[in-house]
Amino acid sequence: MSSTFSPERWAFEITHILNAAFGVEHFPINVSAVAQEYSSQKFPNDPIARIVGDNLPGFDGALYKAPAGKKGWGIFYNSGIRSTGRINFTLAHEFGHYLLHRLAYPDGIRCGEQDFVQWDSTYGQIEHQANIFAGNLLMPLDDFRRQVAPSSKIDLDLISHCSDRYRVSLIAVTLRWLSYTDKRAVLVVSRDGYILWARSSTPALKTGAYFRTSAGPIAIPEASLAAQRLSSREKHATKEHGSGVWFPEPSTEMTVLSEQYDFAISLLLLSNDPPPFEDRLP
């Protein structure tokens, strides 16, 4: 670790500076400009000197020390990425590595593409910490809660609004919402008929609405939108399900097809009043 600051503390400090300089309406954040300006002020002898796109097959981003005789660090992102939201998150992620881990990893860090598809996971402690920093920097909780209150009804339009506001992916927005909402909801990312990973809100988790993917492959329901091939014009859809499709209770499924990967992103909304425990058993 290069600092005793937590990922959240680093993000909060930078957010405070941005709020003071530009007001609370400073989104989306220009990560390249912020990273270079902040690092040059905070660490003038060891700044981020370069941020560029590069050919990084199999990787989304990297943090490298400058060549011998030069000062500072470089952040690189895969120039083949088509999603501006993923590029923005990649830059923030690598900025997090710079603040948190550069002293412990003087040879640099390369981050695989799946680290950003599944940015809530713990591939390793440092990847998780960089993701936490990026999420807090790009989507400060106080501003996010102003866009979507904990008790607000969520829909694809609201998720898309936040995705545009913060210039991040739909997955990043949904995970941010799940971290604080008082709604029972589950995010499911699936491919080829199986769940890749899933994340439940705290109220959903406490009432048994979750998928334990670590125990082995879990097939998605045949009646789900995620199992159906949406047309090229229909990138997203919403469907009401009765009991016994995703869970032993009714659910609303909102599914979006990924533009870059061949997976489906499904947000499952459940009633705020869960059924009796015995009715939730499979």
C-alpha positions in Angstrom: 0.0 0.0 0.0 1.3 3.5 -0.8 -1.0 5.2 1.7 -3.0 4.6 4.8 -6.0 6.2 3.1 -8.8 3.8 2.2 -10.2 3.8 -1.4 -13.2 5.6 -0.1 -11.1 8.3 1.6 -9.1 9.0 -1.5 -12.3 9.3 -3.6 -13.9 11.6 -1.0 -10.9 13.9 -0.9 -10.9 14.3 -4.6 -14.7 14.8 -4.7 -14.4 17.5 -2.1 -11.8 19.3 -4.2 -14.0 19.0 -7.3 -17.1 20.2 -5.5 -15.2 23.2 -4.2 -13.8 24.1 -7.6 -16.8 23.3 -9.9 -19.8 22.8 -7.7 -21.8 19.6 -7.3 -22.8 19.5 -11.0 -19.4 18.5 -12.3 -20.3 15.2 -14.0 -19.2 13.3 -15.8 -15.7 13.5 -14.4 -12.8 14.0 -16.8 -10.7 11.3 -15.2 -7.6 12.0 -17.3 -7.5 15.7 -16.4 -8.3 15.1 -12.7 -5.7 12.3 -12.3 -2.9 14.3 -13.9 -3.7 17.6 -12.1 -4.3 16.0 -8.7 -1.2 13.7 -8.9 1.0 16.6 -9.9 -0.2 18.7 -7.0 -0.1 15.9 -4.4 3.0 14.0 -5.6 5.0 16.5 -7.7 8.0 14.2 -7.8 6.0 11.1 -8.8 2.9 12.3 -10.8 0.8 10.6 -13.5 2.6 12.0 -16.5 0.8 10.2 -19.4 -2.6 8.8 -20.1 -3.2 7.2 -23.5 -4.9 4.4 -25.4 -2.8 1.5 -26.5 -3.0 -2.0 -28.0 -3.5 -4.1 -24.9 -5.0 -7.5 -26.1 -6.7 -9.3 -23.2 -6.4 -6.3 -20.9 -8.5 -3.2 -20.3 -5.9 -1.1 -18.5 -2.5 -0.8 -17.0 -0.4 1.3 -14.8 3.3 1.5 -15.6 6.3 3.4 -14.2 7.9 5.8 -16.5 11.1 4.6 -18.3 14.5 5.1 -16.6 15.5 8.7 -16.6 11.9 10.0 -16.7 9.6 10.9 -13.9 6.2 9.6 -12.9 3.7 7.0 -14.1 1.6 6.2 -17.2 -2.0 5.0 -17.4 -2.9 3.0 -20.4 -6.3 1.8 -21.6 -7.1 -0.7 -24.3 -7.8 1.4 -27.4 -10.0 -1.4 -28.8 -12.7 -0.7 -26.1 -15.8 0.7 -27.8 -17.7 1.6 -24.6 -16.9 5.1 -23.3 -18.3 4.0 -19.9 -15.8 1.2 -19.6 -13.0 3.4 -20.7 -13.9 6.0 -18.0 -14.1 3.3 -15.4 -10.8 1.8 -16.5 -9.1 5.1 -16.2 -10.5 5.6 -12.7 -9.6 2.1 -11.7 -5.9 2.6 -12.8 -5.9 6.0 -11.0 -6.9 4.0 -7.9 -4.0 1.7 -8.4 -1.7 4.7 -8.6 -2.9 6.2 -5.4 -3.2 2.9 -3.4 -0.7 0.5 -4.8 2.1 2.0 -6.8 4.8 1.8 -4.1 4.0 -1.9 -3.5 4.0 -2.7 -7.2 6.9 -0.6 -8.7 6.9 -2.7 -11.9 3.3 -1.7 -12.6 -0.1 -3.5 -12.7 -2.0 -4.9 -15.7 -5.7 -5.5 -15.3 -7.6 -8.1 -17.4 -10.9 -7.2 -19.1 -13.0 -9.4 -16.9 -11.9 -7.3 -13.9 -14.1 -4.5 -15.3 -17.0 -6.6 -16.5 -17.3 -8.0 -12.9 -16.0 -4.9 -11.0 -17.7 -5.8 -7.7 -15.8 -9.1 -7.4 -12.7 -9.9 -5.4 -10.2 -11.2 -7.9 -7.7 -9.9 -5.5 -7.6 -7.3 -2.8 -5.9 -4.7 -4.9 -8.4 -5.1 -7.8 -11.3 -4.8 -5.4 -9.8 -1.7 -3.8 -9.3 -0.1 -7.2 -12.9 -0.8 -8.1 -14.2 0.7 -4.9 -12.1 3.8 -5.5 -13.4 4.1 -9.1 -17.0 3.6 -8.1 -16.8 6.2 -5.4 -14.9 8.8 -7.5 -17.2 8.5 -10.6 -20.5 8.1 -8.7 -20.2 9.8 -5.3 -22.9 8.4 -3.0 -24.4 11.7 -2.0 -24.9 12.7 -5.7 -26.1 9.3 -6.7 -28.7 9.3 -3.9 -30.0 12.6 -5.2 -30.6 11.0 -8.6 -32.1 7.8 -7.1 -33.4 7.9 -3.6 -33.1 4.6 -1.6 -36.9 4.1 -1.8 -37.3 5.2 -5.4 -38.7 2.9 -8.0 -35.9 2.0 -10.4 -36.3 1.4 -14.2 -34.2 1.3 -17.3 -34.7 5.0 -18.0 -33.3 6.0 -14.6 -30.4 3.5 -14.9 -29.6 4.9 -18.3 -29.8 8.5 -17.0 -27.2 7.7 -14.3 -25.1 5.8 -16.8 -25.0 9.0 -19.0 -24.5 11.3 -16.1 -21.4 9.5 -14.7 -20.3 8.1 -18.0 -20.1 4.5 -16.6 -21.6 1.2 -17.6 -25.1 0.0 -16.7 -23.5 -2.7 -14.5 -21.5 -0.1 -12.6 -24.7 2.0 -12.1 -26.8 -0.9 -11.0 -24.2 -2.1 -8.5 -23.9 1.3 -7.0 -27.7 1.4 -6.6 -27.8 -2.1 -5.1 -25.2 -1.0 -2.4 -27.7 1.3 -0.7 -31.3 0.7 -1.9 -34.0 -0.5 0.5 -35.6 -2.4 -2.4 -35.3 -6.1 -2.8 -33.4 -6.5 -6.1 -30.9 -8.9 -7.7 -28.5 -8.2 -10.5 -27.7 -11.2 -12.7 -25.1 -11.3 -15.5 -25.5 -14.4 -17.7 -24.0 -15.9 -20.8 -24.9 -19.1 -22.8 -27.7 -20.0 -20.6 -25.8 -19.8 -17.3 -25.3 -17.2 -14.6 -21.8 -15.8 -14.7 -22.3 -13.9 -11.4 -25.0 -12.2 -9.4 -25.3 -9.5 -6.7 -28.2 -9.0 -4.3 -29.2 -5.8 -2.4 -29.0 -6.2 1.3 -32.8 -6.5 1.8 -32.9 -9.2 -0.9 -30.0 -11.1 0.6 -31.6 -11.1 4.0 -34.7 -12.6 2.6 -33.0 -15.4 0.7 -33.2 -13.8 -2.8 -29.7 -14.6 -4.1 -27.8 -17.0 -6.4 -24.8 -18.9 -4.9 -22.7 -19.1 -8.1 -19.6 -20.2 -6.1 -21.3 -23.6 -5.5 -21.4 -24.4 -9.3 -23.1 -23.4 -12.6 -26.7 -22.1 -12.3 -28.9 -22.2 -15.4 -31.1 -19.2 -16.1 -34.8 -19.9 -16.3 -36.1 -20.9 -19.8 -39.0 -18.4 -19.4 -36.7 -15.5 -18.6 -35.9 -12.6 -20.9 -32.2 -13.4 -20.5 -32.8 -16.8 -22.1 -34.5 -15.3 -25.1 -32.6 -13.8 -28.0 -33.7 -10.2 -28.3 -33.7 -8.8 -31.8 -30.8 -6.4 -32.9 -33.3 -3.5 -32.6 -34.5 -4.6 -29.2 -31.5 -4.2 -27.0 -33.6 -4.2 -23.8 -36.9 -5.4 -22.5 -39.0 -5.6 -19.3 -41.2 -8.5 -18.3 -43.4 -9.5 -15.3 -42.9 -13.0 -14.1 -45.1 -15.1 -11.8 -43.9 -17.3 -9.1 -41.4 -20.1 -10.0 -39.5 -18.3 -12.8 -36.5 -16.6 -11.2 -37.7 -17.1 -7.6 -40.6 -18.8 -5.8 -42.4 -15.5 -5.9 -43.3 -13.0 -8.6 -40.6 -10.7 -10.1 -40.0 -8.0 -12.6 -37.1 -8.7 -15.0 -35.4 -5.9 -16.8 -32.8 -7.3 -19.2 -30.3 -5.4 -21.4 -28.0 -7.0 -24.0 -24.4 -6.0 -23.7 -23.0 -4.1 -26.6 -19.5 -5.4 -26.4 -19.8 -8.8 -24.8 -22.2 -11.6 -25.6 -23.9 -11.5 -22.2 -27.2 -10.4 -20.8 -27.6 -8.0 -17.8 -30.8 -8.6 -15.9 -32.1 -6.7 -12.9 -34.7 -8.6 -11.0 -37.1 -6.6 -8.8 -39.1 -8.3 -6.0 -41.9 -7.1 -3.8 -40.9 -5.1 -0.7 -42.9 -7.5 1.4 -41.3 -10.9 1.0 -43.5 -14.0 1.2 -43.3 -16.2 4.3 -40.1 -18.1 4.7 -41.6 -21.5 3.9 -42.9 -20.1 0.6 -39.4 -18.9 -0.4 -38.0 -22.4 -0.2 -37.3 -24.0 -3.5 
